[in-house]
């Protein structure tokens, strides 16, 4: 399947709303990584693919580092600063979290597909980094 480059006109307001709503989940999740570190580490250790949480060292290190990235990139996405870079950083954090926590829990597919939807929003901002407004 070959994709052709086409231009699509969308409301700037809708893009801003999407950016704000998408960023909030990462900002809120980062606070959990900082203030409920042990609970988050426990989720990693109890996950069937929890070994992924040991790639950067201890799960505590992974939780704190991912919290820092989610907070910085989430705020950047929220305010519209370097949205492409912020989206790519959040994708880099979301994929291992999804693999570690959600993929092994196939009895509850809702959280897995929530992350898939979030990934779609992040891909939107990583692909459309040059969103501009048009004066009418």
N, C-alpha and C positions, 0 to 999 in steps of 0.2 A: 504494500500500500504506500503510495507516494502522497505526501502532503504538499499542498501548494500554499505559498505565502499569500494570505489574504488579510485584509484589514477589517476589523470589526469595531463598530462604534458602540461604546458603552457609556453609561452615566458615570462621570467622575465621582459623584457622591456614592455610588454603589461600590466602587473600588475602595474608597476611603473606609466605608463601613465594613467591607470584607477584611481589609487590612487591620482595622481596630479589633474586630471580633476574633480574628485568627490569632492576633498577638496576645490577647488576654489569657488564653489557655496556657501559654508558655510562662507568662509572668506569674500567674497563680500557682502553676506547678513548681516553679522555681522556689517559691516560698516554702512549699512542702519539702523540697529537697534540703532546704536550710534548717527548717524548724522541726521537721519530723524525719530526720536523717535515718534514725534506727528503724522506723517503720518502713521506709523506702528500701533500706538495705535488706530487711527481712523479706520483703516481696521479691527481691532479686534472688536471695538465697533459697526461697521456697519455690521459685519458678522452675519448670522442667528444663528450660534453656538458660538457667541462671549462670552457667559458666561464662556466658558472654560478658557478664558484669565484672569478671576478673581480668579482662583483656588489658585494662590500663593499670592493673595492680589490684588493690582491695576494692570491694564494692563501695566502701565509704568514699574512696577517692573518686570513683566513677559517679557517684551520686552528687558529690559536691561540685565536681567539674561540670557535669551536665546541668546542674542548677545555675552555675555561673554563666554558662553559654546561653541557657534559656532566658535568663534575666536580661543579659546584655542584648542578645539578638531580638528578644521579645520587645524590649523597649525601643530598639532601633526600628523594628517593623511598625510598632505602634505610632511612632512619630514620623514615619516615612523617610528615615535617614538610611541610605545604603540598603534599600529593601531587598535587592537581589542578593547581596552578600549575607544579609540577615536570614533570608529564606533558605539559602544554601546551608548556613550554619545550623539552622533549626532542622533541616532535613537530615543532616549528619548526626544530630542527636536523636531525632525521632525514630530513625530506622533501627538502631540497636535497642532502644527502649521497646519498640514494638516487637522485635524478634525475641527479646528476653522475656518480657512480661506477657504479651498477648498471644503470640503464636502458639505457645505451649498449652494454652487454656482454651481448647477448641469447644468446650461446653458453653462458653459465653463468647459468642462471636461479635456482640455489640461493640465492646471496646476495641477489638481488632479493626472493625470497619469504620469506627470513629477515627482511628488513627489513619486509615487509608484515605478518608475524606479530608482530614487535616493535611495529609501529604499532598493531596490534589490542590488545596489552596496554596500551599507553599510552592508547589511546582508552577502555579499560575504566576506568582511574584518572581520566581527565579527565571522564568522564560520571558515575562513581560516587564523587564526592568526599565524600559524607557517609556513608561506611561506619561503622557503629556495631556494637558488640558487645551481645549480649543475655545477661542473666544467666538461667540456667535453674535 
